Amino acid sequence: MKTVVDLKLNNKKVILRCDLNVPMENNQITDETRIRESIETIELISNAYGKVIILSHLGRIKEENDKLKNSLQPVCQRLSELMKRSIKFIPMTRGPEVEQAVNEMEKGDIIMLENTRFEDLDGNKESSNNPELAKYWASLGDVFINDAFGTLHRAHASNVGIAEHLPSGIGLLVKKELDVLVDVMEKPQRPLLVILGGAKVSTKLGVIENLAKKADKIFIGGGMCYTFFKALGYNVGASIVDDEKVAECKRIYDLYKDKIILPTDVIVGTSYSPMSAARLTKISDIYTNDIGMDMGVETIDNLRKEILEAKTVIWNGPIGVFELDRFSNGTKKALEYLSNISGKVILGGGDTAYAAVKFGFKDSFHHISTGGGATLEFLEGKRLPGLDALLDE
């Protein structure tokens, strides 16, 4: 597989797929990590006198009103500020305005097209890898570089589709992400501790099964632990549970219970609200209306002991509702403990990365991945369509 440094870029129109899917509130960027991580590849192409045409998605576009809060214009503006240079924003995904902007580019110029998922309003053309759309985007360039690690697990027109028509390779960010994950999976320093959280247990069962063969311990927290507790016969009150996965959780726990660590106490609330009451309770004493919101004191201390012994840690998914202050202690403490060990710590997933930024630990770890779903599917051992599309290049 070729990388951006293997391809001739001088005077070439380079379609660069970035992952600029950053969290936004009222058109304001709340975490610009993905923008900053994309700059190295953008600069490399521009400095090699390539003409950079940036594509990215932002959010989900299901109806016309979604366009108002998901334009890439604020992202383009911030990228321009960070790079201290002019980047032209084209408020279209295709058409004469796009073609004219591309044709007028000089060596080293950078432009950004509007959110690729705007095309999803017309029959999900981006997300379904519509061949006509992919061919059109490919027609704008001479070379395709995929530097969007966070979308490698998706077969979209703007990654898999374009790669079918142009000489292609990966960018520096994708290469860095893959190098880190391959290294930690193939030759981890032991003990290897895996921490899994977040709300959805369904997306992580395959990861648990795959990593249980390699990890020394797997801690399961966040909302996903309550499906395991229900599988083990506990009353979990009104906590989030995936009823369709209860039997599967029981099977996995029985197979790997010597490696799986579950919470022994939790903080429960009455609603997903800053005004919610909070109560510390043992797992065996959850009431009918209780909602599991965070890890308890004993659980956090048990996790601390595992962290201090670990030489390699992979963490995907927060272990509490950290967005609410009174339920953020578990995630915050885990970050603090991890920041003080000498072993390699790899954080994966947008929410986990955002928690690290929010609590001041952004620069404390070996690697913070820009991709959640892609990281999970890689750890699960699945093939990534966005990567497979480049393998024959």
C-alpha positions in Angstrom: 0.0 0.0 0.0 1.4 3.4 -1.0 1.6 6.4 1.2 1.4 10.1 0.3 5.2 10.3 0.2 5.3 7.5 -2.5 3.3 9.4 -5.1 4.3 12.2 -7.5 2.4 15.3 -6.4 4.0 18.2 -8.2 1.3 20.1 -10.2 -1.2 17.2 -9.5 -4.7 17.8 -8.3 -4.8 15.7 -5.1 -8.2 14.8 -3.7 -7.5 14.5 0.0 -10.2 12.7 2.1 -9.8 14.0 5.7 -11.9 13.3 8.8 -13.0 16.8 9.9 -16.1 15.4 11.7 -15.5 17.6 14.8 -18.0 18.2 17.6 -20.0 21.4 17.1 -22.3 23.5 19.2 -24.1 26.5 17.7 -21.6 26.4 14.8 -18.7 26.6 17.2 -16.1 23.8 17.2 -15.8 22.3 20.7 -12.8 20.0 20.0 -10.5 20.7 17.1 -8.2 17.6 17.5 -9.2 16.1 14.1 -8.5 19.4 12.4 -5.0 19.7 13.9 -4.2 16.1 13.1 -5.0 16.6 9.4 -2.6 19.5 8.9 0.6 17.5 8.5 -0.6 15.7 5.3 -2.2 18.9 3.9 1.0 20.8 4.4 3.1 18.0 2.8 1.0 17.9 -0.3 0.9 21.7 -0.6 4.6 22.0 0.0 5.2 19.4 -2.8 3.3 21.8 -5.1 0.2 19.6 -5.3 -3.2 21.2 -5.6 -5.1 20.1 -2.5 -8.9 19.4 -2.8 -10.2 18.5 0.7 -13.3 16.3 1.1 -14.8 15.5 4.5 -18.2 14.8 6.1 -19.6 16.4 9.2 -22.4 15.0 11.2 -25.4 13.2 9.8 -27.6 14.7 7.1 -31.1 13.3 7.1 -33.2 16.4 6.2 -32.7 19.8 4.7 -32.5 21.5 8.1 -29.5 19.4 9.1 -27.4 21.4 6.6 -27.7 24.5 8.7 -25.7 23.0 11.6 -23.4 20.8 9.6 -21.6 23.1 7.1 -17.8 22.7 6.9 -17.4 26.4 6.5 -16.5 27.0 10.2 -14.1 24.0 10.0 -12.4 25.5 6.9 -12.1 28.9 8.6 -10.4 27.3 11.6 -8.1 25.2 9.5 -7.1 28.4 7.7 -6.3 30.1 11.0 -4.3 27.1 12.3 -2.3 26.9 9.0 -1.9 30.7 8.8 -2.8 30.7 5.1 -5.8 31.2 2.8 -8.0 28.1 2.2 -10.9 28.6 -0.2 -14.2 27.2 0.8 -16.6 26.0 -1.9 -20.2 25.8 -0.5 -21.1 23.0 -3.0 -20.3 19.3 -3.3 -20.4 19.3 -7.1 -21.3 21.4 -10.1 -19.9 24.3 -12.2 -18.7 26.3 -9.1 -16.7 23.3 -7.9 -15.2 22.7 -11.3 -14.3 26.3 -11.8 -12.5 26.5 -8.5 -10.6 23.3 -9.2 -9.6 24.5 -12.7 -8.3 27.9 -11.3 -6.0 26.3 -8.7 -2.3 27.1 -8.7 0.4 24.8 -7.4 0.2 24.6 -3.6 -3.4 25.9 -3.4 -5.9 24.4 -1.0 -9.6 24.3 -1.3 -12.3 22.6 0.7 -15.7 21.4 -0.7 -18.9 21.4 1.3 -19.8 18.4 3.5 -19.9 15.2 1.5 -23.0 14.0 3.3 -25.0 16.8 1.9 -25.2 14.3 -1.0 -27.1 11.9 1.3 -30.3 14.0 0.9 -30.6 12.6 -2.6 -30.8 8.9 -2.0 -27.9 8.5 0.4 -25.4 8.8 -2.5 -22.4 9.5 -0.3 -23.1 6.8 2.4 -24.2 4.2 -0.1 -21.0 4.7 -2.3 -23.0 5.8 -5.3 -20.8 5.0 -8.4 -21.9 8.1 -10.4 -21.0 10.4 -7.4 -17.7 8.7 -6.8 -16.8 8.9 -10.5 -17.6 12.6 -10.5 -15.4 13.4 -7.5 -12.6 11.3 -8.9 -12.9 13.4 -12.2 -11.8 16.5 -10.2 -8.3 15.0 -9.4 -5.3 13.1 -10.6 -4.4 11.4 -7.3 -6.5 10.3 -4.3 -5.1 10.3 -0.7 -7.2 8.8 2.1 -6.2 10.4 5.4 -9.6 9.9 7.1 -8.8 7.1 9.6 -12.2 7.7 11.3 -14.1 6.6 8.2 -11.9 3.6 7.1 -14.7 1.2 8.3 -17.2 2.9 6.0 -17.6 2.2 2.3 -18.5 5.7 1.1 -18.3 7.4 -2.3 -15.7 9.8 -1.0 -13.3 7.1 0.1 -13.9 3.6 -1.4 -15.6 5.0 -4.5 -12.9 7.5 -5.5 -10.1 5.0 -4.9 -11.5 2.8 -7.7 -10.7 5.5 -10.2 -7.4 7.1 -9.3 -3.9 6.3 -8.2 -4.3 6.2 -4.4 -2.5 6.0 -1.1 -2.9 6.8 2.6 -2.0 10.0 4.3 0.4 10.5 7.3 -2.4 10.4 9.9 -3.8 7.1 8.7 -0.2 5.6 8.6 0.4 6.8 12.2 -2.9 5.3 13.4 -2.3 2.0 11.8 1.4 1.8 12.9 0.3 2.3 16.6 -2.5 -0.2 16.5 -0.5 -2.9 14.7 2.3 -2.4 17.1 0.1 -2.7 20.2 -1.8 -5.7 18.9 1.2 -7.7 17.6 3.8 -7.1 20.4 2.2 -5.4 23.5 4.3 -5.0 26.6 2.5 -6.9 29.4 0.3 -6.8 31.3 -2.1 -5.6 28.6 -5.2 -4.0 30.1 -8.2 -3.1 28.0 -10.8 -0.7 29.3 -14.1 -0.6 27.4 -17.0 1.8 28.1 -19.6 3.8 26.4 -23.3 3.1 26.1 -23.6 0.4 23.4 -22.6 -3.1 24.3 -23.5 -4.4 20.8 -20.6 -2.6 19.1 -18.0 -4.0 21.5 -18.8 -7.7 22.0 -16.7 -8.7 19.0 -13.9 -6.5 20.4 -14.1 -8.3 23.8 -14.0 -11.7 22.1 -11.0 -10.8 19.9 -9.0 -9.0 22.6 -9.8 -11.6 25.3 -7.3 -13.8 23.4 -4.6 -11.2 23.7 -5.3 -9.1 26.8 -4.4 -9.9 30.3 -7.4 -8.1 31.8 -10.5 -6.4 30.3 -12.4 -3.9 32.4 -16.0 -3.3 31.3 -17.7 -0.1 32.5 -19.9 2.7 31.2 -23.4 1.9 30.1 -22.4 -1.4 28.5 -21.7 -3.1 31.9 -25.4 -3.2 32.8 -26.2 -5.7 30.0 -23.6 -7.9 31.5 -25.1 -7.4 35.0 -28.5 -8.3 33.7 -27.0 -11.4 32.1 -25.6 -12.4 35.6 -29.0 -12.0 37.2 -28.7 -8.6 38.9 -31.5 -6.0 39.0 -30.1 -3.0 37.0 -33.1 -0.7 37.5 -33.7 1.7 34.6 -30.0 1.5 33.5 -29.3 1.2 29.7 -29.5 -2.4 28.6 -29.4 -4.1 25.2 -31.9 -6.9 25.8 -31.0 -8.6 22.6 -27.4 -9.1 23.7 -28.1 -10.4 27.2 -27.5 -14.0 26.3 -24.4 -13.2 24.3 -23.0 -11.3 27.3 -23.6 -14.3 29.5 -21.8 -16.6 27.0 -18.8 -14.2 26.7 -18.6 -13.7 30.5 -18.6 -17.5 31.2 -15.9 -18.0 28.6 -13.6 -15.2 29.8 -14.5 -14.5 33.4 -10.9 -15.0 34.5 -10.0 -11.9 32.4 -13.2 -9.8 32.6 -13.4 -7.2 35.4 -16.8 -5.7 36.2 -17.7 -2.9 38.6 -18.5 -3.8 42.2 -20.2 -0.5 43.0 -21.7 2.3 40.9 -23.1 5.8 41.1 -26.7 5.8 40.1 -29.0 8.8 39.2 -32.6 9.4 38.4 -32.3 11.0 35.0 -29.7 12.1 32.4 -29.7 15.6 33.8 -27.4 18.0 35.7 -30.2 18.1 38.3 -30.3 14.4 38.9 -29.8 13.0 42.4 -26.7 10.8 42.8 -26.3 7.8 45.0 -23.4 5.4 45.6 -24.5 1.8 45.7 -23.3 -1.8 45.5 -24.3 -3.6 42.3 -26.6 -5.8 44.4 -28.6 -2.8 45.7 -29.7 -1.0 42.6 -33.3 0.1 42.9 -36.0 -0.1 40.2 -35.8 3.6 39.1 -32.0 3.9 39.4 -30.0 4.6 36.3 -26.3 3.6 36.3 -24.3 6.8 35.6 -20.7 6.3 36.8 -18.3 3.9 38.5 -18.3 3.8 42.3 -15.4 4.4 44.8 -14.4 0.7 45.2 -14.6 0.1 41.5 -12.4 3.1 40.7 -9.8 1.9 43.3 -9.9 -1.6 41.7 -9.3 -0.1 38.3 -6.5 2.0 39.7 -4.6 -1.1 40.9 -5.0 -2.7 37.4 -3.8 0.5 35.7 -0.7 0.8 37.9 0.4 -2.8 37.1 -0.3 -2.4 33.3 2.5 -1.9 30.7 0.0 -1.4 27.8 -3.5 0.0 28.0 -6.1 0.3 25.3 -9.2 2.4 26.3 -12.3 2.9 24.2 -15.4 4.5 25.6 -15.9 6.6 28.7 -16.8 4.7 31.9 -19.4 7.2 33.1 -21.7 10.0 31.9 -18.7 12.4 32.1 -20.5 15.3 30.3 -22.4 15.8 33.7 -20.0 16.9 36.4 -21.5 14.8 39.2 -21.0 11.6 37.1 -17.6 12.4 35.7 -15.4 11.1 38.5 -14.8 7.7 37.1 -13.6 8.8 33.7 -11.6 11.7 35.2 -9.8 9.5 37.7 -9.0 6.8 35.1 -7.4 9.5 33.0 -5.4 10.8 35.9 -4.1 7.3 36.9 -3.3 6.5 33.2 -1.4 9.8 32.9 1.0 8.7 35.6 2.1 5.3 34.3 5.2 4.7 32.2 3.5 2.2 29.9 1.9 2.8 26.5 -1.6 4.2 26.7 -3.8 4.3 23.6 -7.2 6.1 23.7 -9.7 5.3 21.0 -13.0 6.9 20.1 -14.3 10.4 19.9 -15.9 10.5 23.3 -12.8 9.2 25.1 -10.6 11.7 23.2 -13.0 14.5 24.1 -12.9 13.5 27.8 -9.1 13.6 27.7 -9.2 17.1 26.2 -11.9 18.3 28.6 -10.1 17.2 31.7 -6.7 18.4 30.6 -5.0 15.2 29.6 -4.7 15.7 25.9 -0.9 15.5 25.8 -0.5 12.8 28.5 -0.7 9.6 26.5 1.3 7.6 23.9 -1.6 8.0 21.3 -5.1 9.3 21.1 -6.9 7.9 18.1 -9.0 10.1 15.8 -11.3 7.2 15.0 -13.8 5.4 17.2 -15.6 2.9 15.0 -12.6 2.3 12.8 -10.4 1.6 15.9 -13.1 -0.8 17.3 -13.4 -2.7 14.0 -9.6 -2.9 13.7 -9.3 -4.3 17.3 -12.1 -6.7 16.5 -10.1 -8.0 13.6 -12.4 -6.9 10.9 -11.3 -5.7 7.5 -11.7 -2.0 6.8 -13.3 -1.1 3.4 -11.5 2.2 3.1 -8.2 0.5 3.6 -9.0 -2.5 1.4 -9.8 -0.2 -1.5 -6.1 0.9 -1.5 -4.4 -2.4 -1.1 -4.0 -3.1 -4.8 -2.6 0.3 -5.5 
